[in-house]
Amino acid sequence: MSRKFELLVFDWDGTLMDSAAAIAESLQAACAELGATVPDDARARYVIGLGLHDALAHAVPDLEPGLYPQLLELYRRHFLRRDGGTRLFGGAAEMIRELHECGFLLGVATGKSRRGLDRALQETGLAGYFHATRCADEGFSKPHPGMLQAVMDNLAAAPGSTLMIGDTTHDLEMAVAAGVASVAVTYGAHEPAALSACTPLAMFDGIPALRDWLLLRR
């Protein structure tokens, strides 16, 4: 498959950052502290990539919306305790730098907040490599196409020359809604079978294979 791309848009958590476990554990701990129903691992990991309010509506469906702010504050506190232990997947930083040097436009479309993403970009040293980023608190949450469309509009990139890279069905469904091709990584939050059902162009079980495939698309 020799298709070329101009813009590569990455999800963050579970795709570049090894943070899926920290997110799920933080949500579970916050629910327990509040006295709410604690979601099991599958439900907690399913909501990774969604905006926080959409994530809570799915993960804790019996929680009164009026308690969302309190739960969100507890979640942020628990996540910040764990965030120092999260790292980029091995080879992710090198891949991003190499793709940048090869002339790709690079973007991020993430369920993180703007504050959270900016902190992560600074701490990982990758802030200067991405040409446009979009977060869930700046518009619609995945799988609505708005986040991906905003990145494309910012960089004047057409859907046909854009590729979305993610670890959840939310990422891949967003790509479909935006008319954009996608590839999936299977080392993140969602199971390979669910990702495959979204018909990505390819699926990868590690950064090295993803890097090699992307470098052939320039």
VENBELWO-V158831 format. One record per pair of residues at least 12 apart in sequence whose ideal C-beta (glycine too) atoms are under 10 Angstrom apart, sorted by the first residue. I is the first residue (numbers start at 1). J is the second residue. D is the distance in Angstrom with one decimal. If there is no record, write none. Layout:
i=(I | I)
j=(J | J)
d=(D | D)
This chain:
i=(1 | 1 | 1 | 1 | 1 | 2 | 2 | 3 | 3 | 3 | 3 | 3 | 3 | 3 | 4 | 4 | 4 | 4 | 4 | 5 | 5 | 5 | 5 | 5 | 5 | 5 | 5 | 5 | 5 | 5 | 5 | 6 | 6 | 6 | 6 | 6 | 6 | 6 | 6 | 6 | 6 | 6 | 6 | 6 | 6 | 7 | 7 | 7 | 7 | 7 | 7 | 7 | 7 | 7 | 7 | 7 | 7 | 7 | 7 | 7 | 7 | 7 | 7 | 7 | 7 | 8 | 8 | 8 | 8 | 8 | 8 | 8 | 8 | 8 | 8 | 8 | 8 | 8 | 8 | 8 | 8 | 8 | 9 | 9 | 9 | 9 | 9 | 9 | 9 | 9 | 9 | 9 | 9 | 9 | 9 | 9 | 9 | 9 | 9 | 9 | 9 | 9 | 9 | 9 | 9 | 9 | 9 | 9 | 9 | 10 | 10 | 10 | 10 | 10 | 10 | 10 | 10 | 10 | 10 | 10 | 10 | 10 | 10 | 10 | 10 | 10 | 10 | 10 | 10 | 11 | 11 | 11 | 11 | 11 | 11 | 11 | 11 | 11 | 11 | 11 | 11 | 11 | 11 | 11 | 11 | 11 | 11 | 11 | 11 | 12 | 12 | 12 | 12 | 12 | 12 | 12 | 12 | 12 | 12 | 12 | 12 | 12 | 12 | 12 | 12 | 12 | 13 | 13 | 13 | 13 | 13 | 13 | 13 | 13 | 13 | 13 | 13 | 13 | 13 | 13 | 14 | 14 | 14 | 14 | 14 | 14 | 14 | 14 | 14 | 14 | 14 | 14 | 14 | 14 | 14 | 15 | 15 | 15 | 15 | 15 | 15 | 15 | 15 | 15 | 15 | 15 | 15 | 15 | 15 | 15 | 15 | 15 | 15 | 16 | 16 | 16 | 16 | 16 | 16 | 16 | 16 | 16 | 16 | 16 | 16 | 16 | 16 | 16 | 16 | 17 | 17 | 17 | 17 | 17 | 17 | 17 | 17 | 17 | 17 | 17 | 17 | 17 | 18 | 18 | 18 | 18 | 18 | 18 | 18 | 18 | 18 | 19 | 19 | 19 | 19 | 19 | 19 | 19 | 19 | 19 | 19 | 19 | 19 | 19 | 20 | 20 | 20 | 20 | 20 | 20 | 20 | 20 | 20 | 20 | 20 | 21 | 21 | 21 | 21 | 21 | 21 | 21 | 21 | 22 | 22 | 22 | 22 | 22 | 22 | 22 | 22 | 22 | 23 | 23 | 23 | 23 | 23 | 23 | 23 | 23 | 23 | 23 | 23 | 23 | 23 | 23 | 23 | 24 | 24 | 24 | 24 | 24 | 24 | 24 | 24 | 24 | 24 | 24 | 24 | 25 | 25 | 25 | 25 | 25 | 25 | 26 | 26 | 26 | 26 | 26 | 26 | 26 | 26 | 26 | 26 | 26 | 27 | 27 | 27 | 27 | 27 | 27 | 27 | 27 | 27 | 27 | 27 | 27 | 27 | 27 | 27 | 27 | 28 | 28 | 28 | 28 | 28 | 28 | 28 | 29 | 29 | 29 | 29 | 29 | 29 | 29 | 30 | 30 | 30 | 30 | 30 | 30 | 30 | 30 | 30 | 30 | 30 | 30 | 30 | 31 | 31 | 31 | 31 | 31 | 31 | 31 | 31 | 31 | 32 | 32 | 33 | 33 | 33 | 33 | 33 | 33 | 34 | 34 | 34 | 34 | 34 | 34 | 34 | 34 | 35 | 36 | 36 | 36 | 36 | 36 | 36 | 36 | 36 | 36 | 36 | 37 | 37 | 37 | 37 | 37 | 38 | 38 | 39 | 39 | 39 | 39 | 39 | 39 | 40 | 42 | 42 | 43 | 43 | 43 | 43 | 44 | 44 | 44 | 44 | 45 | 45 | 45 | 45 | 45 | 45 | 46 | 46 | 46 | 46 | 46 | 46 | 46 | 46 | 46 | 47 | 47 | 47 | 47 | 47 | 47 | 48 | 48 | 48 | 48 | 48 | 48 | 48 | 49 | 49 | 49 | 49 | 49 | 49 | 49 | 49 | 49 | 49 | 49 | 49 | 49 | 49 | 49 | 49 | 49 | 49 | 50 | 50 | 50 | 50 | 50 | 50 | 50 | 51 | 51 | 51 | 51 | 51 | 51 | 51 | 51 | 51 | 51 | 51 | 51 | 51 | 51 | 51 | 52 | 52 | 52 | 52 | 52 | 52 | 52 | 52 | 52 | 52 | 52 | 52 | 53 | 53 | 53 | 53 | 53 | 53 | 53 | 54 | 54 | 54 | 54 | 54 | 54 | 54 | 54 | 55 | 55 | 55 | 55 | 55 | 55 | 56 | 56 | 56 | 56 | 59 | 59 | 72 | 76 | 76 | 76 | 79 | 80 | 80 | 83 | 83 | 83 | 83 | 84 | 86 | 86 | 86 | 87 | 87 | 88 | 88 | 88 | 88 | 88 | 88 | 89 | 89 | 89 | 89 | 89 | 89 | 90 | 90 | 90 | 91 | 91 | 91 | 91 | 91 | 92 | 92 | 92 | 92 | 92 | 93 | 93 | 93 | 93 | 93 | 94 | 94 | 94 | 95 | 95 | 95 | 95 | 95 | 95 | 95 | 96 | 96 | 96 | 96 | 96 | 96 | 97 | 97 | 97 | 97 | 98 | 98 | 98 | 98 | 99 | 99 | 99 | 99 | 99 | 99 | 100 | 100 | 100 | 100 | 100 | 101 | 102 | 102 | 102 | 102 | 103 | 104 | 104 | 104 | 104 | 104 | 104 | 104 | 105 | 105 | 105 | 105 | 105 | 105 | 105 | 105 | 105 | 105 | 105 | 106 | 106 | 106 | 106 | 106 | 106 | 106 | 106 | 107 | 107 | 107 | 107 | 107 | 107 | 107 | 107 | 107 | 107 | 107 | 107 | 107 | 107 | 107 | 108 | 108 | 108 | 108 | 108 | 108 | 108 | 108 | 108 | 108 | 108 | 108 | 109 | 109 | 109 | 109 | 109 | 109 | 109 | 109 | 109 | 109 | 109 | 109 | 109 | 109 | 109 | 109 | 109 | 109 | 109 | 109 | 109 | 110 | 110 | 110 | 110 | 110 | 110 | 110 | 110 | 111 | 111 | 111 | 111 | 111 | 111 | 111 | 111 | 111 | 112 | 112 | 112 | 112 | 113 | 113 | 113 | 113 | 114 | 114 | 114 | 114 | 114 | 114 | 115 | 115 | 116 | 116 | 116 | 117 | 117 | 117 | 117 | 117 | 117 | 117 | 118 | 118 | 121 | 130 | 131 | 131 | 131 | 131 | 132 | 132 | 132 | 132 | 132 | 132 | 132 | 133 | 133 | 133 | 133 | 134 | 134 | 134 | 134 | 134 | 134 | 134 | 134 | 134 | 135 | 135 | 138 | 140 | 141 | 141 | 142 | 142 | 142 | 142 | 142 | 142 | 142 | 142 | 142 | 142 | 143 | 143 | 143 | 143 | 143 | 143 | 143 | 143 | 143 | 143 | 143 | 143 | 144 | 144 | 144 | 144 | 144 | 145 | 145 | 145 | 145 | 145 | 145 | 145 | 145 | 145 | 146 | 146 | 146 | 147 | 147 | 147 | 148 | 148 | 148 | 148 | 148 | 148 | 148 | 148 | 148 | 148 | 149 | 149 | 149 | 149 | 149 | 149 | 151 | 151 | 151 | 152 | 152 | 152 | 157 | 158 | 158 | 159 | 159 | 159 | 159 | 159 | 160 | 160 | 160 | 161 | 161 | 162 | 162 | 162 | 162 | 162 | 162 | 163 | 163 | 163 | 163 | 163 | 163 | 163 | 163 | 163 | 164 | 164 | 164 | 164 | 164 | 164 | 164 | 164 | 165 | 165 | 165 | 165 | 165 | 165 | 165 | 165 | 166 | 166 | 166 | 166 | 166 | 166 | 166 | 166 | 166 | 166 | 167 | 167 | 167 | 167 | 167 | 167 | 167 | 167 | 168 | 168 | 168 | 168 | 168 | 168 | 168 | 168 | 169 | 169 | 169 | 169 | 169 | 169 | 169 | 169 | 169 | 170 | 170 | 170 | 171 | 171 | 171 | 171 | 171 | 171 | 171 | 171 | 171 | 172 | 172 | 172 | 172 | 172 | 172 | 172 | 172 | 172 | 173 | 174 | 175 | 175 | 175 | 176 | 176 | 176 | 181 | 181 | 181 | 181 | 181 | 182 | 182 | 182 | 182 | 182 | 182 | 183 | 183 | 183 | 183 | 183 | 183 | 183 | 183 | 183 | 183 | 184 | 184 | 184 | 184 | 184 | 184 | 184 | 184 | 184 | 185 | 185 | 185 | 185 | 185 | 185 | 185 | 185 | 185 | 186 | 186 | 186 | 186 | 187 | 187 | 187 | 187 | 187 | 192 | 201 | 201 | 202)
j=(201 | 202 | 213 | 216 | 217 | 216 | 217 | 160 | 161 | 163 | 181 | 201 | 216 | 217 | 161 | 163 | 216 | 217 | 218 | 104 | 105 | 157 | 160 | 161 | 162 | 163 | 180 | 181 | 214 | 217 | 218 | 103 | 104 | 105 | 152 | 155 | 156 | 157 | 158 | 160 | 161 | 162 | 163 | 217 | 218 | 104 | 105 | 106 | 107 | 131 | 132 | 148 | 151 | 152 | 154 | 155 | 156 | 157 | 158 | 159 | 161 | 162 | 163 | 164 | 180 | 96 | 99 | 100 | 104 | 105 | 106 | 107 | 130 | 157 | 162 | 163 | 164 | 165 | 183 | 214 | 217 | 218 | 105 | 106 | 107 | 108 | 109 | 110 | 130 | 132 | 133 | 134 | 147 | 148 | 151 | 152 | 155 | 157 | 162 | 163 | 164 | 165 | 166 | 171 | 174 | 175 | 178 | 180 | 182 | 92 | 95 | 96 | 99 | 106 | 107 | 108 | 109 | 110 | 126 | 130 | 133 | 163 | 164 | 165 | 166 | 167 | 171 | 185 | 210 | 48 | 49 | 108 | 109 | 110 | 111 | 112 | 142 | 164 | 165 | 166 | 167 | 168 | 170 | 171 | 172 | 174 | 185 | 188 | 189 | 49 | 88 | 108 | 109 | 110 | 111 | 112 | 116 | 117 | 120 | 121 | 124 | 126 | 133 | 135 | 166 | 167 | 48 | 49 | 86 | 110 | 111 | 112 | 116 | 117 | 120 | 166 | 167 | 168 | 188 | 189 | 45 | 48 | 49 | 89 | 110 | 111 | 166 | 167 | 168 | 171 | 185 | 187 | 188 | 189 | 190 | 49 | 89 | 92 | 108 | 110 | 164 | 165 | 166 | 167 | 168 | 171 | 184 | 185 | 187 | 188 | 189 | 207 | 210 | 88 | 89 | 92 | 93 | 95 | 96 | 108 | 110 | 120 | 124 | 126 | 165 | 167 | 185 | 188 | 207 | 83 | 86 | 87 | 88 | 89 | 92 | 110 | 112 | 117 | 120 | 124 | 126 | 188 | 85 | 86 | 87 | 88 | 89 | 90 | 92 | 187 | 188 | 48 | 79 | 82 | 83 | 85 | 86 | 87 | 88 | 89 | 112 | 120 | 188 | 189 | 44 | 45 | 48 | 49 | 86 | 167 | 168 | 187 | 188 | 189 | 190 | 41 | 44 | 45 | 48 | 82 | 85 | 86 | 189 | 78 | 79 | 80 | 81 | 82 | 83 | 84 | 85 | 86 | 44 | 45 | 47 | 48 | 49 | 55 | 75 | 78 | 79 | 82 | 83 | 86 | 111 | 112 | 189 | 39 | 40 | 41 | 42 | 43 | 44 | 45 | 46 | 47 | 48 | 59 | 189 | 41 | 44 | 78 | 79 | 81 | 82 | 44 | 74 | 75 | 76 | 77 | 78 | 79 | 80 | 81 | 82 | 83 | 39 | 43 | 44 | 45 | 47 | 48 | 52 | 55 | 56 | 59 | 60 | 71 | 74 | 75 | 78 | 79 | 40 | 41 | 43 | 44 | 59 | 75 | 78 | 74 | 75 | 77 | 78 | 79 | 81 | 82 | 56 | 59 | 60 | 70 | 71 | 72 | 73 | 74 | 75 | 76 | 77 | 78 | 79 | 44 | 56 | 59 | 60 | 63 | 71 | 74 | 75 | 78 | 74 | 78 | 70 | 71 | 74 | 75 | 77 | 78 | 60 | 63 | 67 | 70 | 71 | 73 | 74 | 75 | 67 | 56 | 59 | 60 | 62 | 63 | 64 | 67 | 70 | 71 | 74 | 59 | 60 | 61 | 62 | 63 | 59 | 60 | 55 | 56 | 58 | 59 | 60 | 61 | 59 | 190 | 191 | 58 | 59 | 60 | 61 | 58 | 59 | 60 | 189 | 59 | 168 | 188 | 189 | 190 | 191 | 58 | 59 | 168 | 169 | 170 | 189 | 190 | 191 | 194 | 59 | 60 | 111 | 168 | 170 | 189 | 111 | 167 | 168 | 170 | 188 | 189 | 190 | 109 | 110 | 111 | 112 | 136 | 141 | 142 | 143 | 166 | 167 | 168 | 169 | 170 | 171 | 174 | 188 | 189 | 190 | 111 | 136 | 141 | 142 | 143 | 168 | 170 | 110 | 111 | 112 | 113 | 135 | 136 | 137 | 138 | 139 | 140 | 141 | 142 | 144 | 147 | 170 | 68 | 71 | 72 | 75 | 76 | 111 | 112 | 113 | 116 | 136 | 137 | 141 | 65 | 68 | 69 | 72 | 136 | 137 | 141 | 111 | 136 | 140 | 141 | 142 | 143 | 144 | 170 | 72 | 75 | 111 | 136 | 141 | 170 | 68 | 71 | 72 | 75 | 71 | 75 | 113 | 113 | 115 | 116 | 116 | 116 | 119 | 116 | 119 | 120 | 123 | 123 | 120 | 123 | 124 | 123 | 124 | 120 | 123 | 124 | 125 | 126 | 207 | 185 | 187 | 188 | 206 | 207 | 210 | 206 | 207 | 208 | 206 | 207 | 208 | 210 | 211 | 124 | 126 | 207 | 210 | 211 | 124 | 125 | 126 | 129 | 207 | 207 | 208 | 211 | 207 | 208 | 210 | 211 | 212 | 214 | 215 | 124 | 125 | 126 | 129 | 130 | 211 | 125 | 126 | 128 | 129 | 129 | 211 | 214 | 215 | 129 | 211 | 214 | 215 | 217 | 218 | 126 | 128 | 129 | 130 | 131 | 129 | 214 | 215 | 217 | 218 | 218 | 129 | 131 | 163 | 214 | 215 | 217 | 218 | 130 | 131 | 132 | 151 | 152 | 154 | 155 | 156 | 157 | 161 | 162 | 126 | 129 | 130 | 131 | 132 | 133 | 151 | 155 | 130 | 131 | 132 | 133 | 134 | 147 | 148 | 150 | 151 | 152 | 154 | 155 | 157 | 162 | 164 | 120 | 121 | 126 | 129 | 130 | 131 | 132 | 133 | 134 | 135 | 147 | 151 | 132 | 133 | 134 | 135 | 136 | 142 | 145 | 146 | 147 | 148 | 149 | 150 | 151 | 152 | 164 | 165 | 166 | 171 | 174 | 175 | 178 | 133 | 134 | 135 | 136 | 142 | 147 | 166 | 171 | 135 | 136 | 137 | 141 | 142 | 147 | 168 | 170 | 171 | 133 | 135 | 136 | 137 | 135 | 136 | 137 | 138 | 133 | 134 | 135 | 136 | 137 | 138 | 135 | 137 | 135 | 136 | 137 | 130 | 133 | 134 | 135 | 136 | 137 | 138 | 133 | 135 | 133 | 151 | 151 | 154 | 155 | 157 | 150 | 151 | 152 | 153 | 154 | 155 | 157 | 147 | 150 | 151 | 154 | 146 | 147 | 148 | 149 | 150 | 151 | 152 | 153 | 154 | 147 | 150 | 150 | 174 | 170 | 174 | 166 | 168 | 169 | 170 | 171 | 172 | 173 | 174 | 175 | 177 | 168 | 169 | 170 | 171 | 172 | 173 | 174 | 175 | 176 | 177 | 178 | 198 | 170 | 173 | 174 | 177 | 178 | 159 | 173 | 174 | 175 | 176 | 177 | 178 | 179 | 180 | 174 | 177 | 178 | 171 | 174 | 178 | 162 | 164 | 171 | 174 | 175 | 177 | 178 | 179 | 180 | 182 | 162 | 174 | 177 | 178 | 179 | 180 | 164 | 178 | 180 | 178 | 179 | 180 | 180 | 179 | 180 | 175 | 178 | 179 | 180 | 181 | 179 | 180 | 181 | 180 | 181 | 175 | 178 | 179 | 180 | 181 | 182 | 175 | 180 | 181 | 182 | 183 | 200 | 201 | 214 | 217 | 176 | 178 | 180 | 181 | 182 | 183 | 184 | 200 | 182 | 183 | 184 | 185 | 200 | 204 | 210 | 214 | 182 | 183 | 184 | 185 | 188 | 189 | 190 | 195 | 198 | 200 | 184 | 185 | 186 | 187 | 188 | 189 | 190 | 195 | 184 | 185 | 188 | 189 | 190 | 194 | 195 | 198 | 184 | 189 | 190 | 191 | 194 | 195 | 196 | 197 | 198 | 189 | 190 | 198 | 183 | 184 | 185 | 188 | 189 | 190 | 195 | 198 | 200 | 184 | 190 | 194 | 195 | 196 | 197 | 198 | 199 | 200 | 198 | 198 | 198 | 200 | 201 | 198 | 199 | 200 | 199 | 200 | 201 | 202 | 217 | 195 | 198 | 199 | 200 | 201 | 202 | 195 | 200 | 201 | 202 | 203 | 204 | 210 | 213 | 214 | 217 | 196 | 198 | 199 | 200 | 201 | 202 | 203 | 204 | 210 | 200 | 202 | 203 | 204 | 205 | 206 | 207 | 209 | 210 | 203 | 204 | 205 | 206 | 204 | 205 | 206 | 207 | 210 | 205 | 213 | 217 | 214)
d=(6.7 | 7.6 | 9.0 | 8.8 | 8.9 | 7.6 | 8.3 | 9.2 | 9.5 | 8.6 | 7.3 | 7.6 | 9.5 | 6.6 | 7.5 | 9.7 | 9.0 | 5.5 | 6.6 | 7.4 | 9.1 | 9.1 | 9.0 | 5.8 | 6.6 | 4.4 | 9.7 | 7.6 | 8.1 | 4.8 | 7.6 | 8.9 | 7.1 | 5.8 | 10.0 | 8.5 | 9.7 | 5.7 | 7.9 | 9.2 | 4.0 | 7.1 | 8.9 | 9.4 | 8.7 | 7.2 | 4.3 | 7.6 | 6.2 | 8.2 | 8.6 | 9.9 | 7.5 | 6.7 | 9.9 | 5.9 | 9.4 | 4.0 | 8.6 | 9.6 | 6.2 | 4.4 | 7.1 | 9.5 | 9.0 | 9.3 | 6.3 | 9.8 | 5.2 | 7.2 | 5.6 | 7.2 | 9.9 | 9.9 | 7.9 | 5.4 | 8.4 | 6.4 | 9.5 | 6.5 | 8.1 | 9.6 | 8.9 | 7.8 | 4.1 | 6.9 | 5.2 | 9.8 | 9.5 | 8.5 | 9.3 | 8.7 | 9.0 | 6.2 | 5.5 | 8.0 | 9.5 | 8.9 | 6.4 | 7.0 | 5.1 | 6.9 | 8.6 | 9.1 | 9.5 | 8.5 | 9.5 | 7.8 | 9.3 | 9.1 | 9.7 | 7.9 | 9.5 | 7.2 | 7.1 | 5.5 | 7.6 | 8.3 | 10.0 | 8.2 | 9.5 | 9.5 | 8.1 | 5.0 | 7.5 | 10.0 | 9.2 | 9.7 | 10.0 | 9.3 | 6.2 | 7.5 | 6.4 | 5.9 | 8.0 | 9.6 | 8.5 | 7.7 | 6.7 | 3.8 | 6.3 | 7.1 | 8.5 | 4.9 | 9.8 | 9.2 | 8.7 | 8.1 | 9.5 | 8.8 | 9.8 | 5.7 | 8.4 | 4.0 | 8.0 | 5.8 | 8.9 | 6.4 | 6.7 | 8.9 | 9.9 | 9.9 | 8.8 | 9.1 | 9.3 | 9.8 | 5.9 | 6.8 | 8.6 | 6.8 | 7.0 | 6.5 | 9.2 | 9.6 | 8.8 | 9.8 | 8.1 | 9.0 | 7.8 | 7.6 | 8.6 | 5.8 | 7.1 | 9.1 | 10.0 | 9.8 | 7.9 | 3.9 | 6.7 | 9.0 | 7.8 | 7.9 | 3.0 | 4.4 | 8.1 | 8.9 | 8.1 | 8.4 | 9.4 | 8.8 | 10.0 | 6.2 | 5.4 | 4.7 | 8.5 | 7.6 | 9.3 | 5.7 | 8.8 | 5.8 | 9.0 | 9.6 | 9.1 | 5.9 | 6.5 | 4.7 | 8.5 | 8.6 | 7.4 | 8.2 | 9.3 | 9.0 | 8.3 | 8.0 | 8.8 | 9.4 | 9.3 | 9.5 | 8.7 | 9.7 | 5.9 | 7.4 | 5.7 | 7.2 | 7.7 | 9.4 | 9.2 | 10.0 | 6.5 | 7.7 | 9.9 | 9.4 | 9.6 | 6.1 | 5.6 | 6.9 | 5.1 | 8.6 | 8.7 | 8.4 | 8.6 | 8.4 | 8.6 | 8.3 | 7.6 | 9.2 | 4.2 | 8.5 | 9.4 | 9.7 | 9.2 | 8.5 | 9.3 | 9.4 | 9.4 | 6.1 | 5.5 | 9.4 | 9.3 | 7.6 | 9.2 | 9.1 | 5.6 | 4.4 | 9.2 | 9.2 | 9.7 | 8.3 | 9.8 | 8.4 | 9.6 | 8.6 | 9.2 | 8.8 | 6.4 | 9.9 | 9.1 | 4.1 | 6.7 | 9.7 | 6.9 | 5.3 | 7.7 | 7.9 | 8.5 | 5.3 | 9.3 | 8.9 | 8.7 | 9.8 | 6.7 | 8.5 | 9.6 | 9.0 | 9.2 | 9.5 | 8.0 | 8.2 | 9.6 | 6.2 | 9.3 | 8.9 | 3.8 | 4.9 | 9.2 | 8.6 | 7.0 | 9.3 | 8.0 | 9.1 | 7.9 | 7.5 | 8.7 | 9.9 | 6.6 | 9.0 | 8.7 | 5.5 | 8.2 | 8.4 | 3.9 | 4.0 | 8.6 | 7.9 | 6.0 | 8.7 | 6.7 | 9.2 | 5.1 | 9.3 | 7.5 | 9.0 | 9.5 | 7.5 | 8.2 | 6.1 | 8.4 | 8.6 | 9.3 | 5.7 | 8.0 | 8.4 | 8.5 | 8.0 | 9.5 | 5.6 | 9.0 | 9.6 | 8.7 | 7.8 | 8.2 | 9.1 | 4.5 | 9.1 | 8.9 | 9.0 | 9.4 | 10.0 | 9.3 | 9.1 | 5.6 | 8.1 | 8.4 | 3.8 | 4.1 | 8.5 | 7.7 | 5.4 | 8.5 | 8.8 | 9.2 | 7.8 | 6.0 | 8.1 | 7.0 | 8.2 | 8.6 | 10.0 | 9.3 | 9.7 | 9.7 | 8.9 | 5.4 | 9.6 | 9.0 | 7.9 | 8.9 | 8.1 | 6.9 | 6.4 | 5.5 | 9.8 | 6.0 | 9.5 | 9.7 | 9.3 | 9.5 | 5.3 | 7.8 | 5.1 | 9.3 | 7.3 | 9.6 | 6.7 | 9.6 | 9.0 | 5.8 | 8.4 | 5.8 | 7.3 | 9.4 | 8.5 | 9.9 | 9.7 | 8.7 | 4.5 | 6.4 | 9.3 | 9.7 | 9.8 | 8.9 | 7.4 | 5.6 | 8.9 | 9.4 | 9.9 | 6.0 | 9.7 | 9.4 | 9.6 | 8.8 | 8.9 | 4.7 | 7.3 | 9.3 | 7.0 | 7.7 | 8.0 | 8.5 | 8.9 | 7.4 | 7.1 | 9.7 | 9.0 | 4.9 | 9.5 | 8.4 | 9.1 | 8.6 | 8.7 | 7.0 | 8.0 | 6.2 | 8.2 | 7.7 | 4.1 | 8.1 | 9.4 | 7.5 | 4.5 | 9.2 | 8.6 | 8.6 | 5.6 | 8.8 | 7.1 | 7.7 | 4.3 | 8.6 | 4.4 | 6.1 | 8.9 | 8.9 | 6.8 | 8.5 | 5.2 | 7.1 | 5.2 | 6.1 | 8.6 | 8.5 | 6.0 | 9.7 | 5.6 | 9.2 | 8.5 | 8.5 | 3.3 | 6.7 | 9.6 | 9.1 | 8.0 | 3.4 | 7.7 | 9.5 | 9.3 | 10.0 | 8.2 | 9.1 | 5.6 | 7.3 | 8.7 | 7.7 | 9.1 | 7.3 | 9.8 | 7.0 | 7.8 | 8.6 | 8.4 | 6.2 | 9.7 | 7.9 | 8.6 | 9.1 | 7.6 | 8.3 | 7.8 | 9.2 | 4.5 | 8.3 | 9.9 | 9.5 | 9.2 | 9.5 | 9.0 | 7.3 | 8.9 | 8.2 | 9.9 | 5.6 | 6.2 | 7.2 | 8.3 | 9.6 | 10.0 | 9.8 | 8.6 | 9.4 | 8.5 | 8.3 | 9.3 | 9.4 | 8.4 | 8.1 | 8.2 | 8.8 | 9.0 | 8.4 | 9.5 | 9.9 | 9.9 | 8.5 | 9.1 | 9.7 | 5.6 | 9.5 | 8.0 | 9.1 | 8.7 | 7.1 | 8.9 | 8.1 | 5.4 | 9.7 | 8.4 | 6.4 | 8.8 | 7.9 | 3.9 | 5.9 | 8.9 | 6.7 | 8.5 | 8.6 | 5.5 | 9.1 | 8.9 | 6.5 | 7.0 | 6.3 | 8.8 | 9.7 | 8.5 | 9.9 | 7.9 | 5.9 | 8.5 | 7.2 | 4.3 | 9.6 | 7.6 | 8.8 | 9.1 | 9.8 | 5.7 | 5.2 | 7.9 | 9.4 | 9.3 | 8.1 | 9.7 | 6.2 | 9.9 | 7.1 | 9.1 | 7.2 | 8.1 | 7.9 | 6.3 | 7.4 | 9.6 | 8.3 | 9.3 | 8.5 | 4.6 | 8.4 | 8.8 | 9.2 | 8.9 | 6.6 | 9.7 | 5.3 | 6.5 | 9.9 | 9.1 | 9.3 | 7.8 | 9.3 | 8.3 | 6.4 | 9.1 | 5.1 | 7.8 | 9.1 | 9.5 | 9.7 | 5.2 | 9.3 | 6.2 | 9.0 | 8.7 | 9.2 | 6.0 | 4.9 | 5.7 | 8.3 | 9.4 | 9.7 | 9.3 | 6.2 | 6.3 | 4.7 | 6.4 | 7.5 | 9.8 | 8.4 | 9.3 | 4.1 | 8.0 | 7.9 | 6.8 | 8.4 | 8.5 | 9.2 | 9.5 | 8.0 | 9.1 | 10.0 | 5.5 | 9.6 | 7.8 | 4.2 | 7.1 | 8.3 | 9.5 | 7.7 | 9.2 | 7.7 | 5.2 | 8.3 | 9.1 | 7.5 | 9.8 | 9.6 | 4.5 | 5.2 | 9.5 | 8.1 | 5.8 | 9.8 | 7.2 | 9.7 | 8.2 | 7.7 | 7.2 | 9.3 | 9.5 | 7.4 | 7.5 | 5.8 | 7.0 | 8.7 | 8.0 | 9.4 | 9.4 | 7.7 | 4.6 | 9.3 | 6.6 | 6.3 | 8.8 | 8.8 | 7.5 | 9.3 | 9.5 | 5.7 | 6.9 | 8.5 | 5.8 | 7.0 | 4.8 | 8.9 | 8.4 | 9.0 | 4.5 | 8.9 | 5.9 | 6.2 | 8.6 | 8.4 | 7.7 | 9.7 | 9.1 | 9.6 | 6.2 | 9.1 | 5.4 | 9.5 | 9.6 | 9.9 | 8.5 | 8.8 | 7.6 | 9.5 | 8.6 | 7.8 | 5.7 | 9.5 | 7.9 | 4.8 | 8.5 | 8.9 | 4.1 | 5.3 | 9.0 | 9.7 | 9.5 | 7.3 | 9.0 | 8.3 | 4.6 | 7.6 | 8.9 | 4.7 | 5.2 | 9.8 | 9.9 | 8.0 | 7.8 | 9.9 | 7.5 | 9.4 | 8.2 | 9.3 | 8.6 | 7.8 | 9.3 | 4.0 | 6.4 | 9.5 | 7.3 | 4.6 | 9.6 | 9.2 | 9.1 | 7.6 | 4.9 | 7.8 | 8.1 | 3.6 | 4.4 | 8.6 | 8.0 | 6.1 | 9.5 | 9.6 | 9.6 | 9.2 | 6.9 | 6.8 | 9.2 | 9.5 | 9.1 | 5.7 | 8.1 | 8.4 | 3.9 | 3.7 | 8.0 | 8.1 | 8.7 | 9.1 | 8.5 | 9.9 | 6.7 | 8.8 | 7.6 | 6.3 | 9.0 | 5.5 | 6.6 | 8.1 | 4.5 | 9.5 | 6.2 | 9.8 | 9.7 | 9.4 | 9.0 | 5.6 | 9.3 | 8.9 | 9.5 | 9.6 | 10.0 | 7.5 | 9.8 | 7.8 | 9.5 | 9.3 | 9.4 | 9.2 | 6.2 | 4.2 | 5.0 | 8.5 | 7.9 | 8.3 | 8.2 | 9.3 | 9.4 | 8.5 | 7.9 | 8.9 | 4.8 | 7.4 | 9.6 | 8.3 | 7.0 | 5.3 | 6.8 | 6.6 | 9.8 | 7.8 | 7.9 | 7.1 | 9.2 | 7.7 | 5.3 | 7.3 | 4.4 | 7.7 | 9.5 | 8.7 | 7.2 | 5.4 | 8.0 | 6.9 | 9.1 | 9.0 | 7.2 | 7.9 | 6.8 | 8.2 | 6.6 | 7.2 | 7.8 | 9.4 | 9.0 | 8.7 | 9.6 | 8.7 | 6.9 | 4.9 | 7.5 | 7.1 | 2.6 | 5.4 | 6.3 | 7.7 | 8.6 | 9.7 | 6.8 | 5.2 | 4.6 | 8.4 | 7.8 | 9.4 | 8.8 | 9.4 | 5.6 | 9.3 | 5.3 | 6.4 | 10.0 | 7.6 | 5.5 | 9.1 | 8.3 | 9.6 | 9.7 | 7.7 | 9.4 | 9.3 | 9.7 | 8.9 | 8.9 | 8.6 | 9.2 | 6.1 | 9.0 | 9.1 | 6.5 | 9.6 | 8.9 | 3.7 | 8.0 | 5.7 | 6.2 | 10.0 | 8.2 | 8.1 | 9.9 | 7.0 | 8.1 | 9.7 | 9.9 | 8.0 | 5.4 | 9.8 | 9.9 | 9.4 | 7.3 | 8.5 | 4.6 | 6.7 | 9.2 | 9.6 | 5.0 | 5.3 | 4.8 | 7.0 | 6.9 | 7.2 | 7.3 | 8.2 | 9.6 | 7.6 | 7.2 | 9.6 | 4.3 | 8.8 | 7.6 | 4.6 | 7.4 | 9.7 | 9.5 | 9.8 | 7.4 | 5.3 | 7.5 | 8.0 | 8.1 | 9.2 | 6.2 | 5.7 | 6.9 | 5.0 | 8.8 | 8.2 | 6.0 | 6.4 | 8.3 | 9.6 | 8.3 | 9.0 | 9.7 | 9.9)
